[in-house]
Amino acid sequence: MFPDTRYVHLIDRNRWVLRRFMVFGLHVHVGMRDGNHGMAMVNAMVNAEARDRYVSPVAFAIIHAGLGDADAVFEWIEAAHRERRGWIAYLKIQPILDGLRPDPRFAAWLQRMRLE
């Protein structure tokens, strides 16, 4: 079915990780009354995962946006830019970043990316 067995192996290897994140995220969403506590738990889980395998800086930017930590978000956006992650091309329309729009650094990123 797939032209390269490495592709199948990659999917199999990452399927469990993706399922864990999805299940954990559902538990946090449904079971947590305090969103900040839930985001802190997600942050801890992603940091633990990053010790064993690559985690995109985009994941950390999104988590810190959810935590309201603007300084960390901009650091992770910078890291995503260095890695040429495609997600940053959508900075202007990412709803998770709505809380950062008044920050002058956000406008600077839009100009830097020629999105403004």
Phi and psi restraints in degrees (value plus and minus 20) as a CYANA .aco file:
   2 PHE   PHI    -115.3   -75.3
   2 PHE   PSI     124.1   164.1
   3 PRO   PHI     -88.4   -48.4
   3 PRO   PSI     -40.4    -0.4
   4 ASP   PHI    -157.0  -117.0
   4 ASP   PSI     104.9   144.9
   5 THR   PHI     -85.7   -45.7
   5 THR   PSI     -40.5    -0.5
   6 ARG   PHI     -83.9   -43.9
   6 ARG   PSI     -53.6   -13.6
   7 TYR   PHI     -83.0   -43.0
   7 TYR   PSI     -66.1   -26.1
   8 VAL   PHI     -81.5   -41.5
   8 VAL   PSI     -64.0   -24.0
   9 HIS   PHI     -81.6   -41.6
   9 HIS   PSI     -61.6   -21.6
  10 LEU   PHI     -82.3   -42.3
  10 LEU   PSI     -64.0   -24.0
  11 ILE   PHI     -82.8   -42.8
  11 ILE   PSI     -67.1   -27.1
  12 ASP   PHI     -81.2   -41.2
  12 ASP   PSI     -61.1   -21.1
  13 ARG   PHI     -87.0   -47.0
  13 ARG   PSI     -54.6   -14.6
  14 ASN   PHI    -116.5   -76.5
  14 ASN   PSI     -30.8     9.2
  15 ARG   PHI     -78.2   -38.2
  15 ARG   PSI     -64.9   -24.9
  16 TRP   PHI     -83.8   -43.8
  16 TRP   PSI     -61.7   -21.7
  17 VAL   PHI     -81.7   -41.7
  17 VAL   PSI     -66.9   -26.9
  18 LEU   PHI     -83.7   -43.7
  18 LEU   PSI     -59.4   -19.4
  19 ARG   PHI     -83.9   -43.9
  19 ARG   PSI     -62.1   -22.1
  20 ARG   PHI     -80.1   -40.1
  20 ARG   PSI     -65.4   -25.4
  21 PHE   PHI     -82.1   -42.1
  21 PHE   PSI     -62.8   -22.8
  22 MET   PHI     -85.3   -45.3
  22 MET   PSI     -67.4   -27.4
  23 VAL   PHI     -83.9   -43.9
  23 VAL   PSI     -64.5   -24.5
  24 PHE   PHI     -82.1   -42.1
  24 PHE   PSI     -63.6   -23.6
  25 GLY   PHI     -80.6   -40.6
  25 GLY   PSI     -59.3   -19.3
  26 LEU   PHI     -84.2   -44.2
  26 LEU   PSI     -62.6   -22.6
  27 HIS   PHI     -81.2   -41.2
  27 HIS   PSI     -63.8   -23.8
  28 VAL   PHI     -83.0   -43.0
  28 VAL   PSI     -65.8   -25.8
  29 HIS   PHI     -83.1   -43.1
  29 HIS   PSI     -64.1   -24.1
  30 VAL   PHI    -102.0   -62.0
  30 VAL   PSI     -60.0   -20.0
  31 GLY   PHI    -112.8   -72.8
  31 GLY   PSI     -34.2     5.8
  32 MET   PHI    -117.2   -77.2
  32 MET   PSI     108.3   148.3
  33 ARG   PHI    -105.6   -65.6
  33 ARG   PSI     -48.5    -8.5
  34 ASP   PHI    -122.5   -82.5
  34 ASP   PSI      85.7   125.7
  35 GLY   PHI     -79.6   -39.6
  35 GLY   PSI     -56.9   -16.9
  36 ASN   PHI     -84.8   -44.8
  36 ASN   PSI     -58.7   -18.7
  37 HIS   PHI     -84.4   -44.4
  37 HIS   PSI     -61.6   -21.6
  38 GLY   PHI     -83.0   -43.0
  38 GLY   PSI     -63.4   -23.4
  39 MET   PHI     -84.6   -44.6
  39 MET   PSI     -57.2   -17.2
  40 ALA   PHI     -83.1   -43.1
  40 ALA   PSI     -57.6   -17.6
  41 MET   PHI     -86.2   -46.2
  41 MET   PSI     -62.6   -22.6
  42 VAL   PHI     -81.7   -41.7
  42 VAL   PSI     -62.8   -22.8
  43 ASN   PHI     -78.6   -38.6
  43 ASN   PSI     -65.2   -25.2
  44 ALA   PHI     -82.6   -42.6
  44 ALA   PSI     -60.6   -20.6
  45 MET   PHI     -85.3   -45.3
  45 MET   PSI     -64.1   -24.1
  46 VAL   PHI     -86.7   -46.7
  46 VAL   PSI     -59.4   -19.4
  47 ASN   PHI     -82.3   -42.3
  47 ASN   PSI     -59.6   -19.6
  48 ALA   PHI     -84.6   -44.6
  48 ALA   PSI     -62.1   -22.1
  49 GLU   PHI     -83.1   -43.1
  49 GLU   PSI     -57.5   -17.5
  50 ALA   PHI     -87.5   -47.5
  50 ALA   PSI     -38.7     1.3
  51 ARG   PHI     -89.7   -49.7
  51 ARG   PSI     -46.3    -6.3
  52 ASP   PHI    -125.1   -85.1
  52 ASP   PSI     -42.1    -2.1
  53 ARG   PHI    -174.9  -134.9
  53 ARG   PSI     148.0   188.0
  54 TYR   PHI     -87.3   -47.3
  54 TYR   PSI     114.2   154.2
  55 VAL   PHI    -147.3  -107.3
  55 VAL   PSI     108.5   148.5
  56 SER   PHI     -81.5   -41.5
  56 SER   PSI     122.8   162.8
  57 PRO   PHI     -80.5   -40.5
  57 PRO   PSI     -40.8    -0.8
  58 VAL   PHI     -81.7   -41.7
  58 VAL   PSI     -61.3   -21.3
  59 ALA   PHI     -79.0   -39.0
  59 ALA   PSI     -63.8   -23.8
  60 PHE   PHI     -88.5   -48.5
  60 PHE   PSI     -57.3   -17.3
  61 ALA   PHI     -82.0   -42.0
  61 ALA   PSI     -63.5   -23.5
  62 ILE   PHI     -85.3   -45.3
  62 ILE   PSI     -63.9   -23.9
  63 ILE   PHI     -81.3   -41.3
  63 ILE   PSI     -67.2   -27.2
  64 HIS   PHI     -89.3   -49.3
  64 HIS   PSI     -47.9    -7.9
  65 ALA   PHI     -84.7   -44.7
  65 ALA   PSI     -62.0   -22.0
  66 GLY   PHI     -84.1   -44.1
  66 GLY   PSI     -51.7   -11.7
  67 LEU   PHI    -101.4   -61.4
  67 LEU   PSI     -32.0     8.0
  68 GLY   PHI      58.8    98.8
  68 GLY   PSI       1.8    41.8
  69 ASP   PHI    -116.7   -76.7
  69 ASP   PSI      65.0   105.0
  70 ALA   PHI     -80.4   -40.4
  70 ALA   PSI     -61.9   -21.9
  71 ASP   PHI     -78.3   -38.3
  71 ASP   PSI     -65.6   -25.6
  72 ALA   PHI     -86.2   -46.2
  72 ALA   PSI     -58.8   -18.8
  73 VAL   PHI     -78.1   -38.1
  73 VAL   PSI     -66.7   -26.7
  74 PHE   PHI     -88.6   -48.6
  74 PHE   PSI     -51.7   -11.7
  75 GLU   PHI     -84.5   -44.5
  75 GLU   PSI     -62.8   -22.8
  76 TRP   PHI     -92.6   -52.6
  76 TRP   PSI     -51.7   -11.7
  77 ILE   PHI     -83.3   -43.3
  77 ILE   PSI     -61.5   -21.5
  78 GLU   PHI     -80.0   -40.0
  78 GLU   PSI     -64.4   -24.4
  79 ALA   PHI     -83.1   -43.1
  79 ALA   PSI     -61.1   -21.1
  80 ALA   PHI     -83.5   -43.5
  80 ALA   PSI     -57.3   -17.3
  81 HIS   PHI     -85.4   -45.4
  81 HIS   PSI     -63.8   -23.8
  82 ARG   PHI     -79.9   -39.9
  82 ARG   PSI     -56.3   -16.3
  83 GLU   PHI    -105.5   -65.5
  83 GLU   PSI     -19.7    20.3
  84 ARG   PHI      37.8    77.8
  84 ARG   PSI      23.1    63.1
  85 ARG   PHI     -92.8   -52.8
  85 ARG   PSI     110.4   150.4
  86 GLY   PHI     -83.3   -43.3
  86 GLY   PSI     -43.7    -3.7
  87 TRP   PHI     -75.4   -35.4
  87 TRP   PSI     -54.3   -14.3
  88 ILE   PHI     -89.0   -49.0
  88 ILE   PSI     -36.2     3.8
  89 ALA   PHI     -88.0   -48.0
  89 ALA   PSI     -33.9     6.1
  90 TYR   PHI    -128.5   -88.5
  90 TYR   PSI      -2.3    37.7
  91 LEU   PHI     -72.4   -32.4
  91 LEU   PSI     -61.6   -21.6
  92 LYS   PHI     -83.2   -43.2
  92 LYS   PSI     -47.8    -7.8
  93 ILE   PHI    -133.7   -93.7
  93 ILE   PSI     -15.1    24.9
  94 GLN   PHI     -93.2   -53.2
  94 GLN   PSI      93.8   133.8
  95 PRO   PHI     -82.8   -42.8
  95 PRO   PSI     -50.4   -10.4
  96 ILE   PHI     -82.9   -42.9
  96 ILE   PSI     -39.6     0.4
  97 LEU   PHI    -117.1   -77.1
  97 LEU   PSI     -12.8    27.2
  98 ASP   PHI     -75.0   -35.0
  98 ASP   PSI     -57.6   -17.6
  99 GLY   PHI     -87.2   -47.2
  99 GLY   PSI     -35.5     4.5
 100 LEU   PHI    -114.9   -74.9
 100 LEU   PSI     -30.4     9.6
 101 ARG   PHI     -76.9   -36.9
 101 ARG   PSI     -57.5   -17.5
 102 PRO   PHI     -90.7   -50.7
 102 PRO   PSI     -36.6     3.4
 103 ASP   PHI     -91.6   -51.6
 103 ASP   PSI     109.3   149.3
 104 PRO   PHI     -78.9   -38.9
 104 PRO   PSI     -45.4    -5.4
 105 ARG   PHI     -86.6   -46.6
 105 ARG   PSI     -51.1   -11.1
 106 PHE   PHI     -85.5   -45.5
 106 PHE   PSI     -66.9   -26.9
 107 ALA   PHI     -81.2   -41.2
 107 ALA   PSI     -58.2   -18.2
 108 ALA   PHI     -83.3   -43.3
 108 ALA   PSI     -59.7   -19.7
 109 TRP   PHI     -86.7   -46.7
 109 TRP   PSI     -60.4   -20.4
 110 LEU   PHI     -81.0   -41.0
 110 LEU   PSI     -61.2   -21.2
 111 GLN   PHI     -87.0   -47.0
 111 GLN   PSI     -62.8   -22.8
 112 ARG   PHI     -80.1   -40.1
 112 ARG   PSI     -58.0   -18.0
 113 MET   PHI    -107.3   -67.3
 113 MET   PSI     -19.0    21.0
 114 ARG   PHI      38.1    78.1
 114 ARG   PSI      20.3    60.3
 115 LEU   PHI    -120.9   -80.9
 115 LEU   PSI     -25.7    14.3
